[in-house]
């Protein structure tokens, strides 16, 4: 699995949004151009649009995910049961995975000071920048905490960085992938975008 989709895939399989929400991110993987990624949440369904080439629709009640490759006009459907089995198989190799730790430093993302958190999972290094004063964070805190803990094996439910994760950097097999949150909006999402073509 490509690094830039690791967090997205896990998040879509685990997260159940409680309100209409739209997250716009900028995703970049070494050697590839930056892409926008827009995640829309409504009534337990998540749609992720990655650039212009790919979209996924996940039903969090069943875990079923449909990945649509637009240029190829192809849809690949993964059942929730198959996805769960893949996650469980992956977790068997995660013994000794550390929990995120707050580092003793503050770095700015844009003009906002952020705490820096880091941990390792199965040989990959994950770094997160947390904005403790992100506007409106309290209103969508539950959804964001699930994103923060999606890659953890033990104690995931108790992990709360105390703010909005605005940037995530993953280094996997020597490849660096970065996701930067551009905006988070609680806004009405059109239910029709979850219909497959």
Backbone as JSON, one array per atom type, in Angstrom:
{
  "sequence": "XXXXXXXXXXXXXXXXXXXXXXXXXXXXXXXXXXXXXXXXXXXXXXXXXXXXXXXXXXXXXXXXXXXXXXXXXXXXXXXXXXXXXXXXXXXXXXXXXXXXXXXXXXXXXXXXXXXXXXXXXXXXXXXXXXXXXXXXXXXXXXXXXXXXXXXXXXXXXXXXXXXXXXXXXXXXXXXXXXXXXXXXXXXXXXXXXXXXX",
  "N": [[0.84, -1.2, 0.0], [0.54, 2.22, -0.83], [2.31, 4.8, 0.9], [0.96, 7.29, 1.16], [-1.7, 6.64, 1.23], [-2.08, 5.17, 3.51], [-2.91, 6.2, 6.08], [-5.38, 7.28, 5.33], [-6.81, 4.97, 4.41], [-6.97, 3.33, 6.73], [-8.3, 5.09, 8.44], [-10.79, 5.41, 7.15], [-11.85, 2.87, 7.45], [-12.25, 2.63, 10.16], [-13.41, 4.92, 11.3], [-16.44, 6.47, 12.32], [-18.38, 8.93, 11.39], [-20.13, 11.53, 13.12], [-21.46, 13.75, 12.39], [-22.18, 15.95, 9.63], [-19.29, 16.62, 7.84], [-16.43, 18.12, 6.39], [-13.2, 17.62, 5.33], [-10.37, 19.11, 4.11], [-7.35, 18.34, 2.63], [-3.83, 18.48, 1.86], [-1.82, 16.36, 0.13], [1.29, 14.76, -0.11], [3.72, 12.75, -1.61], [7.03, 11.56, -1.67], [8.72, 12.25, -4.67], [6.45, 12.49, -6.18], [3.81, 14.6, -7.49], [2.1, 17.13, -5.52], [-1.15, 16.51, -4.19], [-4.64, 17.2, -3.82], [-6.8, 16.18, -1.2], [-10.0, 15.43, -0.38], [-12.17, 14.78, 2.17], [-15.36, 13.68, 2.89], [-18.01, 13.48, 5.19], [-20.96, 11.83, 6.18], [-23.82, 10.67, 7.81], [-22.64, 8.21, 8.71], [-21.19, 7.47, 6.51], [-18.31, 7.77, 4.39], [-16.67, 9.7, 2.03], [-13.82, 9.91, 0.06], [-11.95, 11.95, -1.95], [-9.26, 11.79, -3.97], [-7.11, 13.79, -5.46], [-7.84, 14.06, -8.93], [-8.09, 11.56, -9.85], [-8.98, 9.39, -8.28], [-11.5, 8.06, -6.11], [-12.94, 7.12, -3.0], [-15.55, 5.32, -1.36], [-16.85, 4.67, 1.73], [-18.77, 2.63, 3.82], [-19.36, 2.92, 7.07], [-20.82, 1.32, 8.75], [-20.8, -1.27, 7.76], [-18.24, -1.55, 6.86], [-17.65, -1.9, 4.23], [-15.97, -0.92, 1.27], [-15.75, 1.05, -1.62], [-13.63, 1.61, -4.25], [-13.02, 3.96, -6.66], [-11.6, 4.28, -9.74], [-11.23, 6.82, -11.76], [-10.25, 7.55, -14.38], [-9.74, 5.06, -15.51], [-12.26, 4.09, -15.42], [-13.2, 2.22, -13.54], [-14.27, 0.21, -10.79], [-13.39, -0.96, -7.63], [-14.37, -3.16, -5.21], [-14.2, -3.69, -1.76], [-14.97, -5.86, 0.78], [-16.24, -5.35, 4.12], [-15.61, -7.45, 5.84], [-13.37, -8.63, 4.62], [-11.58, -6.5, 4.75], [-11.36, -6.21, 7.52], [-10.12, -8.62, 8.19], [-7.67, -8.25, 6.92], [-6.63, -6.1, 8.39], [-6.43, -7.28, 10.94], [-4.55, -9.25, 10.39], [-2.34, -7.66, 9.78], [-1.96, -6.43, 12.24], [-0.93, -8.44, 13.81], [1.76, -8.4, 13.49], [2.61, -6.24, 14.92], [3.66, -6.18, 17.46], [5.04, -4.63, 20.27], [4.8, -2.09, 19.36], [5.16, 1.35, 19.83], [3.52, 3.93, 21.77], [2.25, 7.17, 20.85], [4.44, 9.91, 21.63], [4.89, 13.02, 23.2], [7.11, 15.35, 21.99], [9.82, 17.4, 23.18], [9.43, 20.05, 22.03], [8.29, 22.83, 20.05], [6.83, 23.6, 16.98], [6.15, 25.69, 14.18], [3.35, 25.52, 12.07], [2.51, 26.93, 9.24], [1.4, 29.94, 10.45], [0.89, 29.09, 12.98], [1.62, 27.88, 16.2], [2.66, 24.6, 17.04], [2.51, 21.56, 18.91], [4.79, 18.81, 18.84], [4.48, 15.43, 18.11], [5.49, 11.99, 18.18], [5.99, 8.62, 16.97], [6.71, 5.09, 16.46], [5.78, 2.53, 14.19], [5.74, -0.74, 13.37], [8.27, -0.48, 12.11], [8.01, 1.86, 10.73], [8.13, 5.43, 10.8], [6.23, 7.86, 12.39], [5.23, 11.18, 12.51], [3.55, 13.82, 14.13], [1.96, 16.99, 14.06], [0.49, 19.07, 16.33], [-2.09, 21.31, 16.83], [-3.13, 23.05, 19.45], [-4.99, 25.03, 19.68], [-6.73, 25.07, 17.54], [-9.16, 26.52, 15.43], [-12.54, 25.93, 16.27], [-12.12, 23.3, 17.02], [-13.12, 21.83, 19.26], [-15.71, 21.13, 18.55], [-15.53, 19.1, 16.68], [-13.94, 17.22, 17.82], [-14.11, 14.43, 18.59], [-14.17, 12.99, 16.14], [-11.67, 13.69, 15.09], [-9.91, 12.63, 16.99], [-10.19, 9.93, 16.5], [-8.96, 9.74, 14.06], [-6.38, 10.33, 14.86], [-5.72, 8.1, 16.4], [-5.96, 5.91, 14.76], [-3.91, 4.31, 13.73], [-2.83, 2.98, 15.84], [-2.21, 0.16, 17.96], [-2.6, -0.72, 20.68], [-4.39, 0.66, 23.41], [-5.56, 2.65, 21.94], [-8.01, 3.98, 22.07], [-7.74, 5.66, 24.21], [-5.96, 7.61, 23.54], [-5.33, 10.98, 23.24], [-4.32, 13.8, 21.78], [-4.88, 16.33, 22.57], [-5.47, 18.39, 20.88], [-5.86, 19.62, 17.48], [-4.68, 17.6, 14.89], [-2.72, 18.83, 12.55], [-0.8, 18.32, 10.71], [0.73, 15.47, 9.31], [3.42, 13.28, 9.08], [4.74, 10.53, 7.49], [7.2, 8.07, 7.4], [8.03, 5.46, 5.52], [9.55, 2.54, 4.62], [11.65, 4.05, 3.62], [10.37, 5.99, 2.16], [8.84, 9.11, 2.15], [5.81, 10.46, 3.2], [3.48, 13.07, 3.32], [0.81, 14.7, 4.95], [-1.22, 17.48, 5.0], [-3.47, 19.41, 6.73], [-5.78, 21.56, 5.34], [-8.27, 22.72, 5.72], [-11.11, 22.36, 7.9], [-14.46, 21.74, 7.98], [-17.69, 22.0, 9.33], [-20.37, 21.3, 7.66], [-23.24, 21.11, 5.53], [-23.5, 18.09, 3.76], [-24.06, 16.78, 0.59], [-26.07, 14.03, 0.11], [-26.06, 12.57, -2.23], [-23.47, 12.28, -3.21], [-22.46, 9.97, -2.29], [-23.4, 7.95, -3.8], [-22.66, 5.3, -5.97], [-21.31, 5.41, -9.29]],
  "CA": [[0.0, 0.0, 0.0], [1.33, 3.43, -0.9], [2.27, 5.51, 2.16], [0.01, 8.4, 1.24], [-3.05, 6.13, 1.45], [-2.14, 4.35, 4.71], [-3.76, 6.82, 7.08], [-6.72, 7.38, 4.75], [-7.48, 3.68, 4.38], [-7.29, 2.92, 8.1], [-9.3, 6.03, 8.96], [-12.09, 5.13, 6.55], [-12.36, 1.61, 7.96], [-12.52, 2.69, 11.59], [-14.13, 6.11, 11.74], [-17.87, 6.66, 12.05], [-18.62, 10.35, 11.65], [-21.41, 11.79, 13.79], [-22.06, 14.95, 11.82], [-21.62, 16.27, 8.31], [-17.98, 17.21, 8.04], [-15.58, 18.09, 5.21], [-11.8, 17.88, 5.63], [-9.55, 19.29, 2.91], [-5.94, 18.14, 2.93], [-2.86, 18.45, 0.78], [-1.05, 15.14, 0.34], [2.48, 14.71, -0.96], [4.61, 11.62, -1.44], [8.31, 11.84, -2.33], [8.8, 11.9, -6.08], [5.17, 12.67, -6.85], [3.27, 15.94, -7.27], [1.11, 17.28, -4.47], [-2.54, 16.3, -4.57], [-5.63, 17.52, -2.81], [-7.64, 15.07, -0.76], [-11.17, 15.96, 0.31], [-12.93, 13.72, 2.84], [-16.7, 14.15, 3.25], [-18.64, 12.56, 6.14], [-22.4, 12.02, 6.38], [-24.64, 9.51, 8.19], [-21.87, 6.97, 8.78], [-20.49, 7.19, 5.25], [-17.17, 8.64, 4.14], [-16.15, 9.75, 0.66], [-12.53, 10.56, -0.06], [-11.56, 12.24, -3.32], [-7.82, 12.0, -4.0], [-6.86, 14.39, -6.75], [-8.93, 13.84, -9.87], [-8.02, 10.21, -10.37], [-9.51, 8.31, -7.45], [-12.41, 8.35, -5.0], [-13.39, 5.94, -2.26], [-16.76, 5.48, -0.55], [-16.86, 3.67, 2.79], [-19.92, 2.54, 4.72], [-18.73, 2.54, 8.34], [-21.63, 0.3, 9.43], [-20.41, -2.59, 7.27], [-16.83, -1.55, 6.51], [-17.49, -2.07, 2.78], [-15.36, 0.23, 0.61], [-15.68, 1.03, -3.08], [-12.6, 2.5, -4.77], [-13.34, 4.28, -8.05], [-10.53, 4.85, -10.54], [-12.05, 7.54, -12.74], [-9.72, 7.47, -15.74], [-9.91, 3.68, -15.97], [-13.68, 3.76, -15.31], [-13.21, 0.94, -12.85], [-14.59, 0.23, -9.37], [-12.94, -2.13, -6.88], [-15.13, -3.22, -3.96], [-13.61, -4.51, -0.7], [-15.95, -6.06, 1.83], [-15.79, -5.04, 5.47], [-15.02, -8.65, 6.42], [-12.02, -8.79, 4.06], [-10.75, -5.43, 5.29], [-11.1, -6.52, 8.92], [-9.14, -9.7, 8.22], [-6.37, -7.68, 6.55], [-6.15, -5.31, 9.52], [-6.04, -8.2, 12.01], [-3.3, -9.9, 9.97], [-1.29, -6.66, 9.91], [-1.73, -6.15, 13.65], [-0.17, -9.52, 14.43], [3.18, -8.06, 13.42], [2.86, -4.94, 15.53], [4.05, -6.3, 18.86], [6.07, -3.68, 20.67], [4.55, -0.76, 18.81], [5.11, 2.36, 20.88], [2.45, 4.91, 21.71], [2.8, 8.51, 20.56], [5.04, 10.67, 22.72], [5.08, 14.44, 22.91], [8.51, 15.75, 22.03], [10.05, 18.65, 23.9], [9.63, 21.16, 21.09], [7.13, 23.42, 19.39], [7.17, 24.06, 15.64], [5.03, 26.39, 13.54], [2.78, 25.11, 10.8], [1.99, 28.23, 8.85], [1.68, 30.9, 11.53], [0.32, 28.56, 14.21], [2.53, 27.01, 16.94], [2.15, 23.24, 17.21], [3.29, 20.55, 19.61], [5.23, 17.74, 17.95], [4.35, 14.09, 18.66], [6.1, 11.01, 17.28], [6.03, 7.22, 17.38], [7.07, 4.15, 15.4], [4.86, 1.41, 14.06], [6.2, -1.75, 12.42], [9.41, 0.01, 11.36], [7.71, 3.15, 10.1], [8.15, 6.55, 11.74], [5.11, 8.78, 12.21], [5.35, 12.44, 13.27], [2.31, 14.59, 14.05], [1.99, 18.35, 14.57], [-0.81, 19.26, 16.98], [-2.48, 22.7, 17.13], [-4.04, 22.97, 20.59], [-5.96, 26.11, 19.61], [-7.3, 25.09, 16.2], [-10.53, 27.06, 15.5], [-13.66, 25.0, 16.19], [-11.71, 21.92, 17.27], [-13.96, 21.15, 20.25], [-16.96, 20.65, 17.96], [-15.31, 17.85, 15.93], [-12.84, 16.54, 18.51], [-14.22, 12.97, 18.57], [-13.76, 12.47, 14.84], [-10.23, 13.89, 14.92], [-9.19, 11.7, 17.85], [-10.18, 8.64, 15.83], [-7.91, 9.82, 13.05], [-5.1, 10.3, 15.56], [-5.44, 6.79, 16.99], [-6.3, 4.85, 13.82], [-2.78, 3.43, 13.45], [-2.32, 2.4, 17.07], [-2.75, -1.15, 18.29], [-3.04, -0.82, 22.07], [-4.69, 1.91, 24.08], [-5.89, 3.67, 20.95], [-9.17, 4.78, 22.46], [-7.39, 6.61, 25.26], [-5.0, 8.6, 23.06], [-5.9, 12.27, 22.89], [-3.21, 14.74, 21.78], [-5.3, 17.6, 23.16], [-5.64, 19.41, 19.86], [-6.06, 19.19, 16.1], [-3.49, 17.18, 14.16], [-2.78, 19.59, 11.31], [0.16, 17.77, 9.76], [1.24, 14.14, 9.63], [4.48, 12.82, 8.2], [5.03, 9.11, 7.66], [8.37, 7.58, 6.67], [7.85, 4.03, 5.42], [10.46, 1.94, 3.63], [12.46, 5.11, 3.04], [9.53, 6.91, 1.39], [8.17, 10.07, 3.03], [4.5, 10.93, 2.77], [3.03, 14.14, 4.21], [-0.57, 15.15, 4.82], [-1.39, 18.77, 5.66], [-4.87, 19.84, 6.76], [-5.99, 22.93, 4.86], [-9.48, 23.24, 6.35], [-12.1, 21.43, 8.44], [-15.72, 22.48, 8.03], [-18.95, 21.33, 9.6], [-21.25, 21.87, 6.66], [-24.13, 20.11, 4.96], [-22.94, 17.3, 2.67], [-25.08, 16.22, -0.28], [-26.08, 12.57, 0.2], [-25.9, 11.94, -3.56], [-22.07, 12.04, -3.55], [-22.13, 8.62, -1.83], [-23.93, 7.0, -4.78], [-21.66, 4.85, -6.93], [-21.75, 5.62, -10.68]],
  "C": [[0.87, 1.24, 0.0], [1.21, 4.2, 0.4], [1.19, 6.56, 2.24], [-1.41, 7.93, 1.49], [-3.19, 5.36, 2.76], [-3.09, 4.92, 5.75], [-5.19, 6.9, 6.59], [-7.45, 6.06, 4.84], [-7.89, 3.23, 5.78], [-8.39, 3.78, 8.69], [-10.68, 5.7, 8.44], [-12.69, 3.84, 7.11], [-12.81, 1.69, 9.41], [-13.48, 3.8, 11.97], [-15.61, 6.06, 11.38], [-18.2, 8.1, 12.4], [-20.01, 10.55, 12.23], [-22.12, 13.0, 13.21], [-21.47, 15.16, 10.45], [-20.32, 17.06, 8.52], [-17.21, 17.09, 6.73], [-14.17, 18.49, 5.62], [-11.04, 17.99, 4.32], [-8.09, 19.2, 3.31], [-5.1, 18.26, 1.66], [-1.93, 17.29, 1.07], [0.12, 15.11, -0.64], [3.32, 13.5, -0.59], [5.87, 11.9, -2.24], [8.29, 11.36, -3.77], [7.51, 12.05, -6.86], [4.65, 14.07, -6.57], [2.26, 15.96, -6.12], [-0.29, 17.06, -5.03], [-3.45, 16.79, -3.45], [-6.37, 16.25, -2.43], [-8.78, 15.67, 0.05], [-11.97, 14.78, 0.86], [-14.26, 14.31, 3.31], [-17.39, 13.07, 4.08], [-20.14, 12.87, 6.25], [-23.06, 10.69, 6.73], [-23.85, 8.2, 8.15], [-21.2, 6.58, 7.48], [-19.39, 8.22, 5.04], [-16.81, 8.55, 2.66], [-14.84, 10.5, 0.68], [-12.21, 10.73, -1.54], [-10.09, 12.62, -3.32], [-7.45, 12.51, -5.38], [-8.07, 14.23, -7.65], [-9.04, 12.38, -10.3], [-8.74, 9.14, -9.58], [-10.44, 8.83, -6.37], [-12.73, 7.04, -4.3], [-14.65, 6.31, -1.49], [-16.78, 4.34, 0.45], [-18.12, 3.77, 3.61], [-19.38, 2.05, 6.06], [-19.55, 1.5, 9.11], [-21.19, -1.1, 9.03], [-18.91, -2.7, 7.03], [-16.58, -1.71, 5.02], [-16.96, -0.78, 2.16], [-15.34, 0.03, -0.9], [-14.64, 2.06, -3.51], [-12.85, 2.7, -6.25], [-12.13, 4.93, -8.71], [-11.18, 5.5, -11.75], [-11.54, 7.41, -14.18], [-9.91, 6.07, -16.33], [-11.37, 3.24, -16.01], [-13.86, 2.38, -14.68], [-13.54, 1.15, -11.37], [-14.12, -1.07, -8.74], [-13.64, -2.09, -5.52], [-14.42, -4.17, -2.99], [-14.63, -4.64, 0.41], [-15.36, -5.72, 3.19], [-15.1, -6.23, 6.12], [-13.59, -8.85, 5.92], [-11.08, -7.73, 4.62], [-10.39, -5.71, 6.75], [-10.03, -7.61, 9.04], [-7.75, -9.18, 7.88], [-5.78, -6.87, 7.7], [-5.66, -6.22, 10.65], [-4.72, -8.9, 11.66], [-2.13, -8.93, 10.14], [-0.94, -6.42, 11.37], [-0.91, -7.23, 14.35], [1.33, -9.22, 14.43], [3.54, -6.78, 14.12], [3.24, -5.02, 17.0], [5.17, -5.31, 19.16], [5.9, -2.3, 20.09], [4.44, 0.26, 19.94], [3.91, 3.28, 20.7], [3.05, 6.28, 21.41], [3.33, 9.19, 21.81], [5.2, 12.11, 22.29], [6.54, 14.78, 23.04], [8.64, 17.11, 22.71], [10.37, 19.78, 22.93], [8.3, 21.59, 20.49], [7.58, 23.94, 18.03], [5.93, 24.7, 15.01], [4.64, 25.69, 12.25], [2.01, 26.32, 10.3], [2.38, 29.23, 9.94], [1.19, 30.41, 12.88], [1.32, 27.64, 14.91], [1.88, 25.65, 17.21], [3.09, 22.4, 18.06], [3.65, 19.46, 18.62], [5.16, 16.41, 18.7], [4.96, 13.11, 17.68], [5.98, 9.6, 17.86], [6.43, 6.36, 16.18], [6.07, 3.01, 15.4], [5.4, 0.49, 12.97], [7.34, -1.24, 11.52], [9.2, 1.33, 10.65], [7.66, 4.24, 11.16], [7.04, 7.53, 11.4], [5.34, 10.0, 13.09], [4.08, 13.24, 13.05], [2.51, 15.96, 14.68], [0.6, 18.7, 15.06], [-1.02, 20.73, 17.35], [-3.53, 22.65, 18.24], [-5.12, 24.06, 20.58], [-6.6, 26.22, 18.23], [-8.76, 25.55, 16.28], [-11.6, 25.98, 15.32], [-13.34, 23.57, 16.55], [-12.64, 21.18, 18.23], [-15.2, 20.53, 19.62], [-16.77, 19.39, 17.12], [-14.16, 17.02, 16.52], [-12.93, 15.01, 18.41], [-13.75, 12.38, 17.25], [-12.25, 12.59, 14.65], [-9.42, 12.95, 15.8], [-9.14, 10.31, 17.23], [-9.12, 8.62, 14.74], [-6.54, 9.7, 13.71], [-4.73, 8.91, 16.02], [-5.62, 5.64, 16.01], [-5.16, 3.86, 13.6], [-2.21, 2.76, 14.7], [-2.97, 1.06, 17.36], [-3.35, -1.19, 19.69], [-3.32, 0.56, 22.64], [-5.11, 3.01, 23.13], [-7.01, 4.57, 21.42], [-8.82, 5.85, 23.48], [-6.44, 7.71, 24.77], [-5.71, 9.87, 22.62], [-4.76, 13.29, 22.94], [-3.58, 16.12, 22.31], [-5.45, 18.73, 22.16], [-5.77, 18.79, 18.48], [-4.74, 18.79, 15.46], [-3.57, 17.83, 12.78], [-1.8, 19.1, 10.25], [0.61, 16.41, 10.25], [2.3, 13.77, 8.61], [4.78, 11.37, 8.51], [6.22, 8.74, 6.79], [8.3, 6.06, 6.7], [8.72, 3.49, 4.3], [11.26, 3.01, 2.9], [11.69, 6.13, 2.22], [8.76, 7.8, 2.36], [6.86, 10.53, 2.41], [3.99, 11.94, 3.8], [1.58, 14.51, 3.9], [-0.73, 16.42, 5.64], [-2.85, 19.19, 5.59], [-4.97, 21.3, 6.34], [-7.23, 23.55, 5.5], [-10.33, 22.08, 6.87], [-13.39, 22.22, 8.6], [-16.87, 21.56, 8.4], [-19.99, 22.0, 8.71], [-22.09, 20.77, 6.06], [-23.47, 19.44, 3.77], [-24.08, 16.66, 1.9], [-24.99, 14.69, -0.27], [-25.8, 11.89, -1.13], [-24.44, 11.64, -3.89], [-21.63, 10.63, -3.09], [-22.72, 7.54, -2.72], [-22.82, 6.62, -5.74], [-22.18, 5.06, -8.34], [-22.21, 4.32, -11.33]]
}
